[in-house]
């Protein structure tokens, strides 16, 4: 199915071949005419790729033609990137070479004449293969379509919490399950009620409705929610349960199982609790009995609500006097209602009676499955062309059998309606586990490194573009649990949507685990889950991205991979088990992303890392033994994001100031750093995060006046006032998060310089924070305000009603504020009642409106 990803790749590649760097290099090496011929042939072939992509199903001959074409295009991309590497190398030598012979030697390459001959030979080979494939395109009767007209009509965002008004046809089911949970069953201390039904029925959504019902709040003193999925290993489940309890204060990842079970039993002691175990797949009764024995407290009436697809699991988990709840498909009436809600703005279906009749026929094909109804309906949102609706209704994919193990035809049909530029982005989700929680910042790094992002507009960052693409996928109902944080977002995938991504990506993107140990011959993106499976990776030379399992412990294998896979763009080595990296990593000149997070044994990086002029993201957070950054880091001229943990005393600020592409800088547990940014300017920096830097006393914030996002946490000695007054009057700060700062009493005056830009403000775990300044209501752009666990904050400023753009206010763990601003009854409630979303939590109660 990876053949469906080729049009977007061709479009991106042709743009790359037309870039100034490639044009200049091709002229310099005398291969300009050959490269122009390559580009022209590709443009000719690209004209029929959209038609090929939309043919369903593909014939075996067409599928093979597309596979061969993708291989040639990949080789051509390597040539284009090679020329860009050469341009970057020359730029570094020109910038630093005059003053240092070492730099010229450091970046020395083979003889230019040899390089020219080698590139000319590679281009000639590609042109020969392209010409042959171009001649074959007439065999398939393909039509020329130059532009992808499939666009995404994006809806307005909603908040992340389940809103009952957005759920159709489940009110009766919710009420029945609430009854089962609140009733006492024969004095049983713990009873288990499974919700069972096939994938796509909305079991998780129903469980969320139940979990947030006011009757449940009144019945249970403690509520916990855990997504189990395929991982039912006892220790991991215990950690998830403890983390889901209110206000967890410890990191349980380093606890032994005995410690975990003791801590959980203490947490549950004396509490009548509700525990939701969502998406359970475990069929091992012994594992279930072990967990049940730990959580079976002596408090009468405690309940466990389980969601699962398996009747066998439901039967195994339910207790003696309870029964499972069988969730049925939606009625035809509710199905039509949900479909129309997804396909039209409220009431607009009445304007299109012909589409309404076609919609009724489509609804019947969806079989009452909410996920199918939402995805197909969303794919037709704002489309009023009758032929488009008829093509969905009459598509032969509906003839595929729908059963528990198949990809729903509705999901595949909705995928086919995606614009080409979204398809490789969606396919990349298959590299991650089913229950993975994604965030925009991580996905942005991956998509940029692999060249999946369309060109950004002048004022847009890479993260902005990623955010827009994720918003488009969300609008098509491909993303679940979408939470918008203002400057970032998080989301998950329904397991059937994940299955679809895996099906689509097969052959190009593959995640290797015990269930899927075989690797396709032409795979380009690999993720391993187990060190014992690494030997499966031979012989592979065309890999673009490689994710090793946590704790990679095979140094010989890594050396071989780095020497063989010279076209890697992404290399993830989290929790790497050795003190250093092989020196040959400097040969990966195409590498864009190097992730070494939490490699606790890593003491240093070879200086050869600084040969990687294409490197855009270097992540060293959690490398607690790292002595210092490598020499020559100023040569990483493409670096956009640097995340570090280091033991060094002096940060190489002058070298960092030379990185004119740097936009994001994260310092994590850099315990020996005392000051930052003295005597330098970082005009390109947009995001700065300072976390757990115990000795850090001063930061020259005036050096980063173009900052948009600032996060500071657990930096106890940091002086925030800086005696700056209003030295940064025109700052562009959009998001400010201050966490666990005992020295913080009020907001420093210099933050007022962001009065015309700040959109998100969060103050978290600042136990001595006493007041919000009087100028807070002048933040005219503020959209989100979060105050969490600031017990000494007694009031909000007057004139809160001036914050007309404030959409969301969260106040948690602030007892005095809870009393004064309690929704509808607090004495100062009227001051914030205009805000669209207010969430206030007291010590024991919760109010939301």
SVG drawing of the C-alpha trace seen along z (x, -y; Angstrom):
<svg xmlns="http://www.w3.org/2000/svg" viewBox="-34 -50 80 68">
<polyline fill="none" stroke="black" stroke-width="0.4" points="0.0,0.0 3.0,-2.3 2.5,-3.0 -0.2,-5.5 2.5,-7.8 4.4,-8.6 2.7,-11.7 3.6,-13.9 7.2,-12.5 7.5,-13.3 6.2,-16.9 8.7,-17.5 11.6,-16.0 11.0,-18.1 10.9,-21.2 14.2,-20.1 15.8,-19.6 14.9,-23.2 16.4,-24.7 19.2,-27.2 21.7,-24.9 21.2,-22.0 21.2,-24.3 24.5,-25.9 26.1,-22.6 25.0,-21.0 26.6,-23.9 29.8,-23.7 30.2,-20.0 29.1,-20.1 26.0,-18.0 23.4,-20.7 21.9,-19.4 21.7,-15.9 19.9,-17.1 17.5,-19.2 16.7,-16.1 16.0,-14.2 13.7,-16.9 11.8,-17.0 11.2,-13.2 10.0,-13.3 7.5,-16.1 6.2,-14.0 5.7,-10.9 4.3,-13.0 1.4,-14.0 -0.1,-10.5 0.7,-9.7 -2.4,-11.1 -4.6,-9.0 -2.4,-5.9 -2.8,-6.8 -6.5,-7.0 -7.0,-3.6 -8.4,-1.1 -7.4,1.6 -4.1,1.4 -3.3,4.1 -0.2,6.0 1.6,4.6 0.8,1.0 1.8,1.7 5.2,3.0 5.7,0.0 5.0,-2.4 7.4,-0.4 10.2,-0.7 9.5,-4.4 9.7,-5.1 13.1,-3.4 14.4,-5.6 12.9,-8.7 14.6,-7.8 18.0,-7.5 17.4,-10.8 16.6,-12.4 19.9,-11.2 21.7,-13.0 19.8,-16.2 20.6,-16.0 24.2,-15.2 24.5,-18.5 22.9,-20.4 25.4,-18.8 28.2,-20.0 26.8,-23.5 26.6,-23.5 30.1,-22.1 31.4,-24.9 29.6,-27.5 31.2,-26.3 34.7,-26.2 34.2,-29.7 32.9,-31.0 35.6,-29.5 38.3,-28.2 40.3,-31.4 41.2,-31.4 41.7,-27.7 43.5,-25.1 41.9,-22.5 38.4,-23.4 39.5,-22.8 41.0,-19.5 38.0,-18.6 35.7,-19.0 38.0,-17.7 36.4,-15.4 37.5,-13.3 39.1,-14.8 36.5,-17.2 37.1,-15.5 36.4,-12.0 33.2,-13.4 32.1,-15.0 32.5,-11.7 30.8,-9.7 27.8,-12.1 27.6,-12.1 27.5,-8.3 24.7,-8.2 22.6,-10.8 23.1,-8.9 21.9,-5.7 18.8,-7.4 18.0,-9.0 18.2,-5.6 15.9,-4.0 13.5,-7.0 13.2,-6.9 12.3,-3.2 9.6,-3.8 8.3,-6.9 7.8,-4.8 5.8,-2.2 3.3,-4.6 1.0,-4.3 0.5,-0.6 -1.8,-1.4 -4.2,-3.9 -3.4,-6.6 -4.8,-10.1 -2.8,-13.3 -3.8,-15.2 -1.4,-17.9 -2.9,-19.2 -4.4,-17.4 -7.8,-19.0 -8.5,-17.1 -8.5,-19.7 -9.3,-19.6 -12.1,-21.8 -11.1,-22.5 -13.6,-23.0 -13.3,-25.0 -11.5,-23.2 -13.3,-22.0 -12.0,-21.4 -10.5,-18.1 -13.0,-16.9 -15.8,-14.7 -18.9,-16.9 -22.1,-14.8 -23.7,-17.0 -21.1,-15.8 -21.9,-12.1 -24.8,-10.7 -27.0,-7.8 -25.3,-6.7 -27.4,-8.3 -29.3,-5.1 -26.1,-3.1 -24.5,-5.7 -27.4,-5.6 -27.5,-1.8 -23.8,-1.6 -24.0,-4.3 -26.8,-2.3 -24.6,0.8 -21.7,-1.2 -23.6,-3.0 -25.7,-0.1 -24.4,2.2 -24.0,5.8 -24.5,8.4 -22.0,6.6 -19.2,7.4 -16.0,5.3 -14.9,5.2 -16.9,5.8 -15.8,5.6 -18.1,4.5 -16.7,4.9 -18.1,3.0 -17.6,5.3 -18.0,4.7 -16.2,4.6 -13.7,1.9 -15.1,-1.5 -18.3,-1.3 -17.2,-4.0 -16.5,-2.0 -13.9,-4.5 -16.1,-7.5 -18.9,-5.8 -16.6,-5.0 -15.5,-8.7 -19.2,-9.8 -19.7,-7.5 -16.5,-8.6 -17.5,-12.3 -21.1,-11.8 -22.1,-13.7 -23.7,-10.6 -20.3,-8.9 -18.6,-11.8 -21.1,-11.6 -20.6,-7.8 -16.9,-7.4 -14.3,-9.3 -11.5,-8.3 -11.5,-7.9 -8.7,-6.6 -8.4,-6.1 -5.8,-3.8 -5.3,-3.0 -4.0,0.6 -3.9,1.6 -1.4,4.5 0.7,3.9 -0.6,5.9 2.7,6.4 1.9,6.1 4.6,3.5 3.7,1.2 -0.1,1.4 0.6,0.5 2.7,-2.5 -0.1,-3.7 -2.7,-3.3 -0.6,-5.2 0.1,-8.0 -3.7,-8.3 -4.5,-8.9 -5.0,-12.6 -1.9,-14.7 0.8,-12.1 4.0,-13.5 6.5,-10.8 8.2,-9.3 7.3,-5.6 9.4,-4.4 12.3,-3.5 10.1,-1.6 10.2,2.2 7.0,4.2 6.8,4.8 7.1,1.1 4.5,0.3 1.9,2.7 2.4,1.4 2.1,-2.2 -1.1,-1.4 -2.7,0.4 -1.9,-2.6 -3.5,-4.9 -6.7,-2.8 -7.0,-2.2 -10.3,-3.5 -11.3,-4.8 -14.4,-3.7 -12.9,-3.9 -13.7,-3.6 -10.9,-2.3 -11.4,-2.4 -9.2,0.1 -9.6,-1.0 -8.8,1.2 -7.8,4.4 -6.3,7.2 -4.8,9.5 -6.2,13.0 -3.9,14.4 -6.0,15.0 -2.9,15.3 -1.9,11.7 -5.4,10.5 -5.7,12.3 -2.4,10.9 -3.6,7.3 -7.0,7.9 -5.6,9.3 -3.5,6.1 -6.4,3.6 -9.1,5.6 -9.4,3.3 -11.8,3.8 -14.1,0.9 -17.5,2.1 -18.8,0.8 -15.5,0.2 -15.8,0.9 -13.7,1.5 -15.0,0.6 -13.3,2.4 -13.5,1.8 -12.5,4.6 -13.3,6.1 -13.1,9.7 -16.0,11.6 -13.5,14.1 -11.6,11.3 -14.9,9.8 -16.0,13.2 -12.6,13.7 -12.6,10.3 -16.2,10.0 -16.9,10.8 -19.4,13.4 -22.5,11.1 -21.7,8.8 -22.2,9.1 -20.6,7.5 -22.4,4.8 -22.7,5.6 -22.5,2.4 -24.5,2.5 -24.2,0.5 -26.1,-2.7 -29.7,-2.7 -30.3,-3.9 -31.7,-7.2 -28.7,-7.9 -26.4,-6.8 -27.8,-9.4 -27.7,-12.0 -24.0,-11.4 -23.2,-11.3 -24.9,-14.6 -23.3,-16.2 -19.9,-15.2 -20.6,-16.2 -22.5,-19.5 -22.5,-22.6 -25.5,-22.6 -28.7,-22.5 -27.0,-22.9 -28.1,-19.5 -31.6,-21.0 -30.1,-23.1 -29.0,-20.0 -31.9,-17.5 -30.1,-15.5 -27.0,-15.0 -29.2,-14.1 -30.7,-11.2 -27.2,-10.0 -26.0,-10.4 -28.8,-8.0 -27.4,-5.3 -23.8,-5.9 -25.0,-5.6 -26.4,-2.1 -23.0,-1.0 -21.4,-2.1 -23.2,0.5 -24.0,-1.7 -20.3,-2.1 -19.6,-5.6 -16.0,-5.6 -16.9,-4.8 -19.8,-7.3 -17.5,-10.1 -14.6,-9.5 -16.7,-9.2 -18.9,-12.1 -15.8,-14.3 -14.3,-13.5 -17.3,-15.0 -17.5,-18.1 -18.3,-21.2 -18.3,-19.3 -21.5,-19.9 -20.7,-18.3 -23.2,-15.6 -20.7,-13.5 -18.3,-13.4 -21.0,-12.0 -22.0,-9.5 -18.4,-8.4 -18.2,-7.6 -21.5,-5.8 -20.6,-3.7 -17.0,-2.9 -16.3,0.8 -14.3,0.8 -17.6,1.2 -17.6,4.8 -14.7,5.7 -15.9,7.8 -16.1,5.9 -15.1,8.0 -13.2,7.7 -9.8,8.1 -10.1,6.2 -9.5,2.5 -12.9,0.9 -13.7,-0.1 -15.0,-3.4 -11.6,-4.3 -9.7,-3.3 -12.2,-5.3 -11.6,-8.4 -7.9,-7.9 -8.2,-7.9 -9.9,-11.3 -6.9,-12.8 -4.7,-15.3 -1.4,-13.7 0.7,-15.8 -1.1,-14.3 -0.7,-10.7 3.0,-10.2 2.4,-12.1 -0.4,-9.7 1.7,-6.7 4.5,-7.7 2.3,-7.0 2.7,-3.3 6.3,-3.5 4.9,-4.1 3.1,-1.6 -0.7,-1.5 -1.2,-3.3 1.3,-6.0 0.5,-9.6 1.9,-12.0 2.9,-15.6 3.2,-18.2 6.8,-19.1 8.1,-15.5 6.1,-14.8 7.3,-18.1 10.9,-17.0 10.3,-13.7 8.2,-15.2 10.7,-18.0 13.7,-15.6 11.9,-13.3 10.9,-16.2 7.2,-15.6 6.3,-19.2 5.1,-21.6 7.0,-24.9 6.2,-27.3 5.0,-30.8 7.2,-33.7 6.0,-34.1 5.4,-30.4 7.7,-28.1 8.1,-24.4 5.9,-23.7 3.2,-26.0 3.1,-24.0 3.0,-20.7 0.2,-22.0 -1.9,-22.9 -1.4,-19.4 -2.4,-17.8 -5.4,-20.0 -6.4,-18.8 -6.1,-15.2 -8.1,-15.9 -10.8,-17.5 -11.1,-14.2 -11.5,-12.3 -8.2,-10.5 -6.9,-11.8 -8.4,-11.1 -8.1,-12.8 -6.8,-15.9 -5.7,-18.5 -4.6,-22.0 -2.2,-23.7 -1.9,-26.8 1.8,-26.4 1.7,-22.6 -0.9,-19.8 -1.2,-16.1 -3.3,-13.3 -3.7,-9.6 -4.9,-7.2 -7.8,-4.9 -6.3,-1.4 -8.2,-0.8 -6.8,-4.0 -3.4,-2.8 -4.1,0.5 -5.0,-1.6 -1.7,-3.5 0.2,-0.2 -1.7,1.2 -1.1,-1.8 2.6,-2.1 3.5,1.6 6.6,2.0 7.9,-1.5 7.3,-2.1 7.6,0.9 7.7,1.5 9.5,4.7 8.3,6.6 7.7,10.3 4.4,10.3 6.0,8.8 9.7,9.8 10.1,9.7 11.4,6.7 10.3,5.8 13.1,5.5 12.4,1.8 11.7,0.5 12.9,-3.0 11.7,-3.7 12.3,-1.1 11.4,-1.0 12.6,1.8 11.0,2.8 13.5,5.4 17.3,5.7 17.0,9.4 15.4,8.5 18.2,6.2 19.8,9.0 16.7,8.8 18.0,5.5 20.5,7.0 21.2,6.2 19.6,2.8 21.3,-0.3 18.4,-2.6 17.0,-3.4 15.9,-7.0 14.9,-6.7 15.8,-4.2 14.5,-3.9 16.4,-1.6 14.7,0.0 15.3,-1.7 18.6,-0.5 20.3,0.3 23.2,2.6 24.8,3.9 27.8,1.7 29.1,3.9 25.7,3.8 25.5,0.0 28.9,-0.4 27.8,1.8 24.5,-0.2 26.3,-3.6 28.7,-2.4 26.1,-0.8 23.0,-3.1 24.7,-6.3 21.4,-7.9 19.8,-8.1 17.9,-11.2 16.6,-10.2 18.5,-8.2 16.9,-7.6 19.1,-6.0 17.2,-6.7 18.7,-5.2 21.8,-4.2 24.0,-1.9 27.5,-3.0 29.9,-5.8 30.5,-7.2 29.2,-7.0 31.3,-5.5 33.4,-8.1 31.9,-7.0 28.7,-8.8 30.3,-11.8 29.8,-10.1 26.0,-10.3 26.0,-13.6 22.3,-13.4 21.3,-13.1 18.7,-15.6 17.7,-14.3 19.9,-12.6 18.1,-11.6 20.1,-10.3 17.7,-11.2 18.2,-9.5 21.5,-7.8 22.7,-7.8 26.1,-6.2 27.0,-8.6 30.1,-10.7 30.9,-12.4 30.2,-12.8 32.9,-12.4 34.0,-15.7 33.0,-14.1 29.3,-14.9 30.1,-18.5 30.5,-17.3 26.8,-16.9 25.9,-20.2 22.4,-18.9 21.6,-18.1 18.4,-20.0 17.7,-18.4 20.1,-17.2 18.6,-15.9 20.8,-15.1 18.3,-15.5 18.8,-13.1 22.5,-12.3 23.5,-12.9 27.2,-11.9 27.8,-14.0 30.9,-16.1 30.6,-18.7 29.4,-19.4 31.8,-18.4 34.3,-20.9 33.1,-22.8 29.4,-22.8 29.2,-26.1 29.7,-24.1 26.1,-22.6 24.7,-25.5 21.4,-23.8 20.6,-23.1 17.1,-24.3 16.7,-22.5 19.2,-21.6 18.2,-19.9 21.0,-19.2 22.0,-17.8 25.6,-18.5 28.0,-18.6 30.1,-21.4 30.6,-24.7 30.7,-27.1 28.3,-26.8 29.9,-27.5 27.8,-30.5 29.8,-32.2 29.6,-29.0 25.9,-28.7 25.4,-32.3 26.9,-31.4 24.0,-29.0 21.8,-31.3 19.1,-28.6 18.7,-27.8 15.0,-28.2 14.7,-25.9 17.0,-25.5 16.3,-23.2 18.5,-22.9 17.6,-20.0 19.4,-19.1 22.5,-21.1 23.5,-21.4 26.8,-23.2 25.6,-26.1 25.5,-29.4 24.6,-31.9 23.5,-32.0 23.7,-34.3 26.1,-36.9 27.4,-39.2 25.7,-37.4 22.6,-37.8 20.3,-34.9 17.9,-36.7 16.6,-33.5 15.7,-31.7 11.9,-31.2 11.6,-28.5 13.6,-28.3 13.1,-25.8 15.0,-25.7 14.4,-22.6 16.0,-21.5 19.2,-23.5 20.1,-23.7 22.9,-26.2 21.5,-28.6 21.3,-32.1 21.0,-34.4 19.7,-34.5 20.1,-37.5 16.7,-37.4 17.3,-40.6 19.6,-38.5 16.5,-36.6 14.0,-39.3 12.3,-37.4 11.4,-34.5 7.8,-33.1 7.8,-30.3 9.4,-30.3 9.2,-27.4 11.0,-27.5 10.8,-24.8 12.7,-23.6 15.4,-26.3 15.4,-27.3 18.2,-29.9 17.2,-31.7 16.6,-35.4 13.6,-36.2 13.3,-39.9 16.7,-40.6 16.3,-44.3 15.3,-44.8 12.2,-46.8 10.8,-47.2 14.0,-46.6 12.1,-44.2 9.1,-46.4 8.4,-44.8 8.8,-41.1 6.9,-38.6 6.3,-36.0 3.2,-33.9 3.5,-31.2 4.9,-31.4 5.0,-28.4 6.5,-28.8 6.6,-25.6 8.0,-24.6 9.7,-27.9 9.6,-28.6 11.2,-32.0 8.3,-33.2 6.0,-35.6 4.6,-37.6 5.2,-37.9 8.3,-40.0 7.5,-43.3 9.4,-42.7 6.9,-40.1 4.5,-43.0 6.4,-43.7 4.4,-40.8 1.1,-42.5 0.3,-42.4 1.3,-38.8 1.0,-36.5 -1.7,-33.8 -0.9,-31.1 0.1,-31.6 0.5,-28.8 1.8,-29.0 2.2,-25.5 3.4,-24.3 4.7,-27.7 3.9,-27.4 4.9,-30.9 3.2,-32.7 1.0,-35.3 -0.4,-37.6 -1.1,-38.2 -0.1,-41.7 -2.7,-44.4 -1.5,-44.7 -2.6,-41.1 -6.0,-42.2 -4.1,-44.2 -2.9,-41.0 -5.4,-41.5 -4.4,-38.3 -4.5,-35.9 -6.5,-32.8 -5.5,-30.2 -4.7,-30.8 -3.8,-27.9 -3.1,-28.2 -2.2,-24.9 -1.3,-24.2 -0.5,-27.8 -2.1,-27.7 -1.0,-31.2 -2.7,-32.9 -5.8,-34.4 -7.4,-36.5 -7.4,-37.4 -6.9,-41.0 -9.8,-43.3 -11.1,-43.9 -10.7,-40.3 -13.6,-41.0 -11.2,-43.0 -9.6,-39.7 -12.2,-39.4 -10.1,-36.8 -9.7,-34.5 -11.3,-31.2 -10.1,-28.8 -9.4,-29.3 -8.2,-26.4 -7.7,-26.8 -6.6,-23.7 -5.3,-23.2 -5.8,-26.9 -8.3,-26.5 -9.0,-30.2 -9.6,-30.9 -11.9,-27.9 -14.0,-29.4 -14.2,-32.8 -14.7,-31.7 -16.7,-28.6 -18.9,-28.4 -22.3,-30.1 -22.1,-30.4 -18.7,-32.0 -18.7,-35.6 -16.4,-36.6 -17.8,-34.2 -19.3,-37.1 -15.8,-38.3 -15.0,-35.3 -18.4,-34.1 -17.8,-35.5 -15.1,-33.0 -16.2,-30.2 -14.5,-27.3 -13.9,-27.5 -12.4,-24.5 -12.0,-24.9 -11.0,-22.1 -11.0,-22.5 -9.6,-20.1 -12.3,-17.4 -14.8,-18.7 -14.9,-19.5 -16.9,-22.1 -16.9,-22.7 -18.9,-24.8"/>
</svg>
